[in-house]
Amino acid sequence: DDPGFWHGSFWRLFWAYVLRVLRTTRLLRITKLNRLLILVDSELQKKLLEIIIGIVSVLVFFSGLLQVLEMLDETNSHHQFDTWMYYMMVMISTVGYGDINVNTNAGRVAVMVVIINAMVMVPRQTNELLEMIMTSSRFLRARYKAPRSRRAQHIVICGNVGSSGVIELFTELFHQDHDAADLHAVVLQPEPPCYEMQLMLRHKLYKLHLTYLEGSPFVERDLRRARVHKAVAVLLLTNKFSKNHDVEDSKIILQLFSMQKFIHTNWVADTRARNTQFATNEPPFFCTQLIRPENERHLKVSSAADGDQGEGDTSQRVLCLNELKMGMMAKSCLCPGTNALVFNLISSFNADGTNDDAPAWLSEYKHGLQWEMYKTGMPTDADGLSFSHVVTVMYERHGVVLYALSVKKRKQPRMATESGRFVPDVAVTAEDRRVVRQAIRHQQSLGQSDRSD
C-alpha cells in the first residue's frame, strides 16, 4: 500500500530479477563448440555432432533458466542445477515421471517454449540425418582398420579395377600358394563398387581380407582412410580398353604424383618429429600400369626434377602394356610357346586331381602349371658357392629351380656380394611358397657340408 514502494524498491527488485535471468544466457556459450566442427572431415559426423551440440545447449540453457525463475518464488523449495537438468531430460524424452514440478508462471512459460522447440527441432534434425544416411554410400564412410596382428600387411589398389578383371585379380592375389593369410587389400575408387566387386566383398574367402573405399586418390582425407602411408605396396591399374591412351596414362600419372606427395609429406614430417609410427615402416612400393611406353618419360622427368627426396622417396616399377604385348609377340615369333610358358609361371593353378585315363603329356602339363615364380632370400651359409652348384643342389634335393639373383656385376657368378657379408635375394620357381621355405631352410646346412667336401 506504500506508493513509494512502486516507484523505488519494486523496480530495483524487478531489474535485479531480470538481470539474474539474463545471466543464464551465458550458458549459450556452449554453442561455440560448433567452430570445432571444421576439424571433422565426414559430413555425416558433422551433422550428428551438430545435433548433439544443439540438444545439449537447449538442456543446459533452459535448466539454468528454470532454476533462476523458480528462485523468484521464495515460498517453494529450490532445486539445484543438476536436478533441473534431470527434469529437462525427462520432459524432452516424453517420459514424465512427475516427481519434479514447476510452480511459477514464468517457469511454466519456459517449459512450454522448450516443448514447442523440441517438437519442431528434434524431428527436423532427425529427418535430415536419416536423409544423409540414406543418400550417402556406406563406402564413403568406411575406412581401413588395421588388424592387431603384427604380421598383417595391406596393399592399396587404385586406378581402373574393372578393366583388369575383378574376380581374376583377387583370386590370384589371395591364392593359397602365395601364403597371403595376413595380406589385406584396400580398393580406393571414385564410384560405388560394381556387381563383381560386391560379389567379392560378400565372398566368404575374401570378405575378411578385402576393403572397398569410395574416394579419390587426390583427396588427402581419402588417402588417410586407406592408410596409404602404412601400405606395403600401391597398385595403379590403367584402363586397357580406353580409346584415348594418352588421357588414360595422364590420369594414372597424376594419381601417382598425388599419392607420392602425400607419403613424402607425412614421412618427412613424422621423421623430423621422431614419430616411430612412420619411421618404423618402409615407404610403399608403387607398381604403375601405363598403356604407351612413350608416356613413361613424364615419370622420369618428374623424378629428375625432384632430385633426391631422402627418406620420403618411394621405389616404383612401371609396366607399359603395349611394350609388354609387343615384346611377348616378338618372343613368340622367335620361340613358339613363350606366351603360354610365361602365363603359366605368373598365374596360380590348382590341380583337380589325377586322372588315370589322361595321357602322360597332360599329367605333366598340369604338374607344370602348378609351378610359379617366387622371390626369396638366401642364407649366409651359401656365401662363396658357385651359382651353378647352388642351382644343382636345390633342384636335386628340393625340386626348386633357381634361375636369377640380385647381385652386382662380377667376373665370376658367386653367391656373395662384394662385402661378402650376406647373399642377395634370388628368384626361383616351385610348386608353392611352402616348398621354397623348406628349400631355403635346408640351405643353411648346404654351405657347411659342401665346403667340407
C-alpha positions in Angstrom: 0.0 0.0 0.0 3.0 2.3 0.2 3.2 4.4 -3.0 7.0 4.8 -2.6 7.5 1.1 -3.0 6.1 1.1 -6.6 8.4 4.0 -7.5 11.6 2.8 -5.9 12.1 -0.7 -4.3 9.8 -2.6 -6.8 11.7 -1.5 -9.9 15.1 -2.1 -8.3 13.9 -5.6 -7.4 12.4 -6.2 -10.8 15.5 -5.3 -12.7 17.6 -7.4 -10.3 15.5 -10.4 -11.3 15.7 -9.5 -14.9 19.5 -9.3 -14.8 19.6 -12.6 -13.0 17.6 -14.2 -15.7 19.7 -12.7 -18.4 22.8 -14.1 -16.8 21.6 -17.5 -17.8 22.3 -16.6 -21.5 26.0 -17.1 -20.7 25.2 -20.8 -20.8 24.7 -20.4 -24.6 28.4 -20.1 -25.0 28.4 -23.9 -25.3 27.2 -23.3 -28.9 30.8 -22.1 -29.7 31.7 -25.8 -29.9 30.3 -25.6 -33.5 33.5 -24.0 -34.5 35.3 -27.2 -33.8 33.2 -29.0 -36.5 35.6 -27.7 -39.2 38.1 -30.3 -37.9 35.7 -33.1 -38.8 36.0 -34.5 -42.3 32.8 -36.5 -42.7 29.6 -34.6 -43.4 27.6 -37.2 -41.6 29.7 -36.9 -38.5 29.4 -33.1 -38.6 25.6 -33.3 -38.8 25.5 -35.8 -35.9 27.7 -33.6 -33.7 25.7 -30.5 -34.7 22.5 -32.2 -33.4 24.2 -33.3 -30.2 25.5 -29.8 -29.5 22.1 -28.3 -30.2 20.3 -30.6 -27.8 22.9 -30.1 -25.1 22.7 -26.3 -25.5 18.9 -26.4 -25.1 19.2 -28.6 -22.0 21.8 -26.5 -20.3 20.2 -23.1 -21.1 16.7 -23.9 -20.1 17.8 -25.8 -17.0 19.6 -22.7 -15.8 16.7 -20.6 -16.8 14.2 -22.7 -14.8 16.5 -22.6 -11.8 16.5 -18.8 -11.8 12.8 -18.5 -12.5 11.8 -20.8 -9.7 14.0 -18.9 -7.3 11.8 -15.9 -7.7 9.1 -17.7 -5.6 10.7 -17.8 -2.2 7.8 -19.9 -0.7 8.8 -23.0 -2.7 11.8 -25.3 -2.2 14.6 -24.6 -4.7 16.3 -27.4 -6.7 19.9 -27.5 -7.8 21.0 -27.2 -11.4 21.6 -30.9 -11.9 18.0 -31.6 -10.7 16.6 -29.2 -13.4 18.9 -31.0 -16.0 17.3 -34.2 -15.0 13.8 -32.6 -15.2 14.6 -31.3 -18.7 15.8 -34.6 -19.9 12.8 -36.5 -18.6 10.4 -33.9 -20.1 12.0 -33.8 -23.6 12.1 -37.6 -23.7 8.3 -37.6 -23.0 8.8 -39.9 -20.0 7.3 -37.5 -17.4 7.8 -39.2 -14.1 6.1 -36.3 -12.3 8.5 -36.2 -9.3 9.5 -32.6 -10.1 7.1 -29.8 -10.9 7.3 -26.2 -12.0 5.5 -23.8 -9.6 5.9 -20.3 -11.1 4.1 -18.9 -14.1 7.3 -17.8 -15.7 8.7 -21.3 -15.3 5.6 -22.8 -17.0 6.0 -20.5 -19.9 9.7 -21.6 -20.3 8.6 -25.2 -20.2 6.1 -24.5 -23.0 8.8 -22.9 -25.1 11.0 -26.0 -24.6 8.3 -28.4 -25.6 7.5 -26.4 -28.8 11.1 -26.2 -29.6 11.6 -29.9 -29.1 8.6 -30.8 -31.2 10.0 -28.7 -34.1 13.7 -29.1 -33.8 14.2 -32.8 -33.0 12.1 -34.3 -35.9 13.6 -31.9 -38.4 17.1 -32.6 -37.4 16.5 -36.3 -37.3 14.9 -36.4 -40.7 18.0 -34.5 -42.1 20.3 -37.0 -40.5 18.4 -40.0 -41.9 18.3 -38.5 -45.3 22.0 -38.0 -45.3 22.5 -41.7 -44.2 20.2 -42.9 -46.9 21.7 -40.8 -49.7 25.4 -41.4 -48.8 27.0 -44.7 -49.5 28.4 -46.7 -46.7 31.7 -47.0 -48.6 32.1 -43.2 -48.3 32.1 -43.5 -44.5 34.2 -46.7 -44.4 37.9 -46.7 -43.6 40.5 -49.4 -43.4 41.2 -50.7 -39.9 44.4 -52.5 -39.5 44.2 -55.8 -37.7 46.0 -56.3 -34.4 48.4 -58.9 -35.8 51.9 -57.6 -36.3 52.3 -59.7 -39.4 49.3 -58.1 -41.1 50.1 -56.1 -44.2 47.9 -54.4 -46.7 48.1 -53.0 -50.3 46.2 -50.2 -51.9 44.7 -50.7 -55.3 43.7 -47.6 -57.4 43.0 -46.7 -61.0 40.6 -48.7 -63.1 40.0 -52.0 -61.4 37.1 -53.1 -63.6 39.1 -53.5 -66.8 41.6 -55.8 -65.1 39.0 -58.4 -64.2 37.9 -58.2 -60.5 37.5 -61.9 -59.9 40.7 -62.9 -61.6 42.7 -60.1 -59.8 41.7 -61.1 -56.2 41.7 -64.8 -56.9 45.3 -64.6 -57.9 46.2 -62.1 -55.1 44.8 -64.3 -52.3 45.7 -67.7 -53.8 46.6 -70.3 -51.2 50.0 -70.8 -52.9 51.0 -67.3 -52.1 50.8 -67.7 -48.3 48.6 -64.5 -48.1 46.8 -65.2 -44.9 48.0 -61.9 -43.4 47.6 -59.8 -46.5 44.7 -57.3 -46.9 43.7 -55.3 -50.0 42.2 -51.9 -49.9 40.4 -50.8 -53.1 40.1 -47.0 -53.5 37.7 -46.0 -56.3 35.7 -42.8 -57.0 32.5 -44.7 -57.6 30.5 -47.4 -55.7 31.5 -51.0 -56.3 30.3 -52.8 -59.4 28.4 -56.1 -59.3 31.5 -58.2 -59.5 33.2 -56.3 -56.7 30.1 -56.7 -54.5 30.3 -60.4 -55.1 33.9 -60.4 -53.9 33.1 -58.3 -50.9 30.5 -60.9 -49.8 32.6 -63.9 -50.7 33.5 -66.0 -47.6 37.1 -66.3 -48.7 37.7 -62.6 -49.4 35.4 -60.5 -47.2 37.8 -60.6 -44.3 40.8 -59.5 -46.4 39.1 -57.0 -48.8 38.1 -53.4 -48.0 36.3 -51.2 -50.5 36.5 -47.4 -50.0 34.7 -44.8 -52.2 37.1 -41.9 -52.6 39.7 -40.2 -54.7 43.5 -40.5 -54.6 43.6 -36.7 -55.0 41.9 -36.2 -51.6 44.1 -36.4 -48.5 41.3 -37.5 -46.3 40.6 -40.5 -48.5 44.3 -41.4 -48.6 44.3 -41.4 -44.8 41.2 -43.6 -44.8 43.1 -46.1 -46.9 46.2 -45.7 -44.7 48.3 -45.4 -47.8 51.3 -44.4 -45.7 51.2 -47.8 -44.0 50.7 -49.9 -47.1 53.5 -52.2 -48.3 52.5 -51.6 -52.0 50.3 -49.5 -54.1 48.9 -50.8 -57.4 47.8 -48.3 -60.1 45.8 -50.1 -62.7 45.0 -48.5 -66.1 42.0 -48.9 -68.3 43.5 -51.0 -71.1 40.2 -50.6 -73.1 40.4 -46.8 -73.2 40.2 -45.2 -76.6 42.4 -42.3 -75.7 45.6 -43.8 -74.3 47.4 -40.6 -73.5 44.5 -39.3 -71.4 44.3 -42.6 -69.5 48.0 -42.6 -68.8 47.8 -38.9 -67.7 45.2 -39.9 -65.1 47.4 -42.7 -63.7 50.5 -40.5 -63.6 48.6 -37.7 -61.7 47.3 -40.2 -59.2 50.8 -41.5 -58.7 52.2 -38.0 -58.1 49.4 -37.2 -55.6 50.0 -40.3 -53.6 53.7 -39.9 -53.6 53.4 -36.3 -52.4 51.1 -37.4 -49.6 53.5 -40.1 -48.5 56.6 -37.9 -48.8 54.9 -35.1 -46.8 53.9 -37.4 -43.9 57.2 -39.3 -44.0 59.4 -36.2 -43.7 57.1 -34.5 -41.1 57.0 -37.5 -38.8 60.7 -38.4 -39.2 61.6 -34.9 -38.1 59.3 -35.2 -35.1 60.8 -38.7 -34.5 57.5 -40.3 -34.5 58.0 -44.1 -34.7 54.6 -44.5 -36.3 56.1 -43.8 -39.7 59.8 -44.3 -39.0 59.4 -48.0 -38.4 57.8 -48.7 -41.8 59.3 -48.7 -45.3 57.6 -46.4 -47.9 55.1 -48.2 -50.1 56.3 -49.9 -53.3 54.5 -48.4 -56.3 53.6 -50.6 -59.3 52.1 -48.5 -62.1 50.5 -49.6 -65.3 50.7 -47.4 -68.4 49.5 -48.1 -71.9 52.0 -46.3 -74.1 55.7 -46.6 -73.3 56.3 -43.0 -74.6 54.4 -41.7 -71.5 56.9 -43.1 -69.2 59.2 -40.2 -69.8 56.9 -38.0 -67.7 57.7 -40.1 -64.7 61.5 -39.8 -65.4 61.3 -36.1 -66.0 59.5 -35.6 -62.7 61.9 -37.8 -60.8 64.9 -35.8 -62.2 63.2 -32.5 -61.3 62.5 -33.6 -57.7 66.0 -34.8 -57.2 67.0 -36.8 -54.1 64.0 -36.8 -51.8 65.7 -38.6 -48.9 63.6 -40.9 -46.8 60.4 -39.8 -48.5 61.4 -41.2 -51.9 59.5 -44.3 -52.8 60.6 -47.1 -55.1 58.4 -47.8 -58.1 58.0 -50.1 -61.1 56.3 -49.1 -64.4 54.6 -51.6 -66.6 53.8 -50.5 -70.2 51.1 -52.8 -71.6 51.8 -52.1 -75.3 55.5 -52.7 -74.8 54.8 -55.9 -73.0 52.4 -57.2 -75.6 54.7 -56.3 -78.5 57.7 -57.9 -76.7 55.8 -61.1 -76.0 54.6 -61.3 -79.6 58.2 -60.9 -80.8 59.4 -63.6 -78.4 56.7 -65.9 -79.6 57.9 -65.5 -83.2 61.4 -66.5 -82.2 60.4 -69.2 -79.8 56.8 -70.5 -80.2 55.1 -71.2 -76.9 56.7 -68.4 -74.9 53.4 -66.8 -74.2 52.0 -70.0 -72.6 55.2 -70.5 -70.6 55.2 -67.0 -69.1 51.4 -67.0 -68.5 51.7 -70.4 -66.6 54.6 -69.1 -64.5 52.9 -65.9 -63.4 49.4 -67.4 -62.7 48.3 -69.8 -60.0 46.7 -73.2 -60.7 45.2 -75.9 -58.6 45.2 -79.4 -59.9 41.8 -81.1 -60.0 43.3 -84.4 -59.2 44.9 -87.2 -61.2 43.0 -89.0 -64.0 44.3 -92.4 -64.8 42.8 -92.3 -68.3 44.6 -89.0 -69.1 47.6 -89.2 -71.4 51.1 -88.7 -69.9 51.7 -85.4 -71.5 48.5 -83.9 -70.0 49.6 -85.0 -66.5 53.0 -83.5 -67.0 51.4 -80.3 -68.2 49.1 -80.0 -65.2 52.1 -80.6 -62.9 54.0 -77.8 -64.7 51.0 -75.5 -64.3 51.4 -75.7 -60.5 54.9 -74.1 -60.6 55.2 -70.4 -60.0 57.9 -67.7 -59.6 58.9 -66.5 -56.1 61.4 -64.1 -54.7 63.2 -65.1 -51.5 66.4 -64.6 -49.6 69.3 -66.9 -49.3 71.1 -67.8 -46.0 74.6 -66.6 -45.4 75.9 -70.1 -45.4 75.7 -70.1 -49.2 78.3 -67.3 -49.4 81.2 -68.3 -51.6 79.5 -71.1 -53.5 79.1 -71.0 -57.3 75.8 -70.2 -58.8 75.7 -73.4 -60.9 76.5 -75.5 -57.8 73.6 -74.0 -55.8 71.2 -74.4 -58.7 72.1 -78.1 -59.0 71.8 -78.8 -55.3 68.5 -77.0 -54.8 66.9 -78.8 -57.8 68.1 -82.3 -56.8 67.3 -82.0 -53.2 64.1 -79.9 -53.2 62.9 -79.7 -56.7 63.3 -75.9 -56.8 64.7 -74.1 -59.8 66.8 -71.1 -59.1 67.1 -69.0 -62.2 68.1 -65.5 -61.2 69.7 -63.5 -58.4 70.1 -59.8 -57.5 73.8 -59.2 -57.5 76.2 -56.6 -58.8 78.3 -57.4 -61.9 81.2 -59.7 -61.0 83.7 -61.6 -63.1 82.5 -64.9 -61.7 78.9 -65.7 -60.7 79.4 -66.4 -57.0 76.7 -66.4 -54.4 78.0 -63.4 -52.5 78.1 -59.6 -52.6 81.2 -57.6 -52.8 81.3 -57.2 -49.0 80.9 -61.0 -48.5 78.6 -60.4 -45.5 75.3 -61.5 -47.0 73.7 -63.2 -50.0 71.2 -61.2 -52.2 67.7 -62.1 -53.0 67.1 -64.8 -55.5 64.3 -65.7 -57.9 63.1 -69.3 -58.0 60.3 -71.4 -59.5 58.5 -74.0 -57.3 55.1 -75.5 -56.7 54.3 -73.2 -53.8 55.9 -71.0 -51.2 56.0 -73.8 -48.6 58.4 -75.7 -50.8 60.6 -72.6 -51.2 60.7 -72.0 -47.4 61.7 -75.6 -46.9 64.4 -75.4 -49.5 65.9 -72.2 -48.1 65.8 -73.6 -44.6 67.8 -76.6 -45.7 70.3 -74.4 -47.5 71.8 -73.5 -44.1 73.4 -76.9 -43.9 74.3 -76.8 -47.6 77.1 -74.4 -47.2 78.8 -76.2 -44.4 78.6 -79.7 -45.9 79.6 -78.6 -49.4 82.6 -76.6 -48.2 83.8 -79.6 -46.2 83.6 -81.7 -49.4 
